Amino acid sequence: MLLESMYNWLIFDFIFIAGAPGSGKTTITKLLQEKLESPSIDFGNLREFHLDREWKKASTEEEEMSFENLTFILKNYAKNGYRNVIINDLQDFRVEQIPDIFGEYDYIIISLVVSNDDELKKRVLTQAKDSGFRDFEKAIEWNKRIQERETLMGEHKLDNSHNNPQQTVEQILELLNG
């Protein structure tokens, strides 16, 4: 079943929204989902059962099983004609695997970064949507790693420090439009 969208010119199999905690992934995903009228998968929901509020309970095996489930779901969506499926909340080592795992599909990776460490700290400590993640030092380290690593095939890094969410969504729509 091909989902019709008001943005029919935007045709990707998958749109990955990546970034460190506090970068705006969840907010941007919700707004983008509304604009594209697309299905959305928050990877955190697939591994939610295995996490506690401090993010300490997940094992490597459980995370791997959750990612295998996500991969199956996405490939099934594509097989059944769904397009512009939005995925968020992947850890960066998983984002780095996207070109190998999904190379046969049309995908784009939007990695949200925050260039101001104080801004990222504020977001992690006071986010309106409470993910439970409060380790701002780890978020800053994760964010820096994304900024410094080589850009992946199909990836675009967007600085989300000073934009409001709607401005970031408009930037993404421009990227999707090519």
Number of C-alpha atoms within 10 A of each C-alpha: 10 10 14 12 15 9 14 11 10 17 17 17 21 24 22 25 26 28 28 27 27 28 26 24 25 19 16 21 24 13 16 23 17 12 15 20 16 17 16 19 18 18 17 17 12 15 18 15 12 16 16 11 12 11 14 9 12 14 11 9 9 15 17 13 14 20 17 12 14 18 15 11 13 20 15 12 19 19 12 11 11 21 26 28 23 25 22 23 21 19 15 16 9 13 20 19 12 19 17 9 11 15 12 8 13 15 24 23 24 21 26 26 27 23 18 13 17 12 15 25 21 12 17 25 15 12 16 9 9 11 15 13 16 20 14 20 13 14 21 25 13 17 24 16 14 22 19 8 9 10 14 16 14 14 20 17 16 18 16 21 17 12 11 11 17 13 13 21 20 14 14 18 16 11 13 18 11 8
